[in-house]
């Protein structure tokens, strides 16, 4: 039985953000709806981060400060969920240990050196890219905030597609792994790409190409990481999903900041 659309939305916002949304169903059908709705969470978080960045610019702040605030909003509204997942994934991959031991390292509450280094470089890249974008124009910065946040959640939809196994029998990764049929993931990817192109069209004809390339590059980078993690860990975990989201967001911002 297909769950009502609201169940999917509740699952998406209740698990991928700290917004006060109660998850009423935890079965795989609700998870399927939730992962299909994941890009909508990105739109909401991206709009919130862009709004704060624009507010600071209107109050006379620098592009750098606006960029820091823009990066901080999704971190706060997810309780650092994706950043924590990125750090844990980096520690697991960097350990060089067999899958079972690497997964044990990822479950530990502390962050190792690989995780710290990865977090530093990823956050610096995001802030640097957004600072340049806001410096170019407030519209480019705001658009990039929304497009990158949406692309980051699109890759979660794609990573939850059928055929991608969970690395553990429990946890968020196991709850959503393989729940999205490919025929359902493709239209979502097309819709996000068209939406990004539409946003780019508001800035200029070249920005249509740039935003589409940003989404494509974000998906490509996340897919490479997904395949590597699947080989190393035997499947996906909640941490891997977080790592995919931050990888996609960073890639999209870097592409959007390039003036070529």
QUIGI-V590613 format. One record per backbone hydrogen bond with DSSP energy under -0.5 kcal/mol. CO is the residue of the C=O (numbers start at 0). NH is the residue of the N-H. E is the energy in kcal/mol with one decimal. If there is no record, write none. Layout:
BEGIN
co=(CO:CO)
nh=(NH:NH)
e=(E:E)
END
This chain:
BEGIN
co=(3:3:4:5:6:7:8:9:10:11:12:18:21:26:27:28:29:30:31:32:34:36:36:37:37:38:39:40:41:42:43:44:45:46:47:48:49:50:51:52:53:54:55:56:61:62:63:64:65:66:67:68:69:70:71:72:73:74:74:75:76:77:79:80:81:82:83:84:85:86:87:88:89:90:91:92:97:98:99:100:101:102:103:104:111:112:113:114:115:116:117:118:119:120:121:122:123:124:125:126:127:128:129:130:131:132:132:136:137:138:139:140:141:142:143:144:145:146:147:148:149:150:152:153:154:155:157:159:160:162:164:170:171:172:175:178:179:180:180:181:182:183:184:185:186:187:188:189:190:191:192:193:194:195:196:197:198:199:199:203:204:204:205:206:207:208:209:210:211:212:213:214:215:216:217:218:219:220:221:222:223:224:225:226:227:228:228:229:235:235:236:237:238:239:240:241:242:243:244:245:246:247:248:249:250:251:252:253:254:257)
nh=(6:7:8:9:10:11:12:13:14:15:16:20:23:30:31:32:33:34:35:36:37:39:40:40:41:42:43:44:45:46:47:48:49:50:51:52:53:54:55:56:57:58:60:59:65:66:67:68:69:70:71:72:73:74:75:76:77:77:79:78:17:80:83:84:85:86:87:88:89:90:91:92:93:94:95:95:101:102:103:104:105:106:107:107:115:116:117:118:119:120:121:122:123:124:125:126:127:128:129:130:131:132:133:134:135:136:140:140:141:142:143:144:145:146:147:148:149:150:151:152:153:154:156:157:158:159:160:179:163:164:235:174:175:176:178:180:161:183:184:185:186:187:188:189:190:191:192:193:194:195:196:197:198:199:200:201:201:202:203:207:207:208:209:210:211:212:213:214:215:216:217:218:219:220:221:222:223:224:225:226:227:228:229:230:231:232:234:233:166:167:240:241:242:243:244:245:246:247:248:249:250:251:252:253:254:255:256:257:257:259)
e=(-1.3:-1.1:-2.1:-2.8:-2.3:-2.5:-2.8:-2.7:-1.8:-2.2:-0.8:-2.8:-0.6:-2.1:-2.3:-2.0:-2.6:-2.7:-1.9:-1.3:-0.6:-1.6:-0.9:-0.9:-1.5:-2.2:-2.1:-2.8:-2.9:-2.5:-2.0:-2.5:-2.6:-2.3:-1.8:-2.1:-2.7:-2.2:-2.3:-2.0:-2.5:-1.5:-2.7:-1.5:-2.1:-2.1:-2.3:-2.3:-2.1:-2.1:-1.9:-1.8:-0.8:-1.0:-2.6:-2.9:-0.6:-0.5:-2.9:-1.4:-2.6:-1.7:-2.9:-2.0:-2.5:-2.3:-2.6:-2.5:-2.4:-2.2:-2.4:-2.8:-2.8:-1.3:-0.5:-0.9:-2.8:-2.7:-1.5:-2.1:-2.0:-1.2:-0.7:-0.9:-2.2:-2.5:-2.2:-2.5:-2.5:-2.3:-2.5:-2.6:-2.3:-2.4:-2.4:-2.5:-2.8:-2.4:-2.3:-2.6:-2.0:-2.2:-3.0:-1.9:-1.8:-2.3:-0.5:-1.9:-2.4:-2.6:-2.2:-1.9:-1.9:-2.9:-2.6:-1.6:-2.1:-2.6:-2.0:-1.1:-2.0:-1.8:-1.4:-2.1:-2.2:-1.3:-1.3:-2.8:-1.6:-0.7:-2.2:-1.7:-1.7:-1.9:-1.7:-0.6:-2.2:-1.6:-2.0:-2.3:-0.5:-1.0:-2.3:-2.5:-2.6:-2.4:-2.3:-2.7:-2.4:-2.5:-2.3:-2.3:-2.1:-2.5:-2.0:-0.8:-0.7:-1.7:-1.6:-0.8:-0.8:-1.0:-2.2:-2.5:-1.9:-2.7:-2.2:-2.1:-2.5:-2.9:-2.3:-2.5:-2.5:-2.8:-2.2:-2.3:-2.0:-2.0:-2.8:-2.5:-2.0:-2.8:-2.5:-2.0:-2.5:-3.3:-0.7:-1.4:-2.9:-0.6:-1.9:-1.9:-2.5:-2.5:-2.1:-2.2:-2.1:-2.5:-2.5:-2.3:-2.3:-2.6:-2.2:-2.3:-2.3:-2.4:-1.5:-0.6:-1.1:-1.0)
END
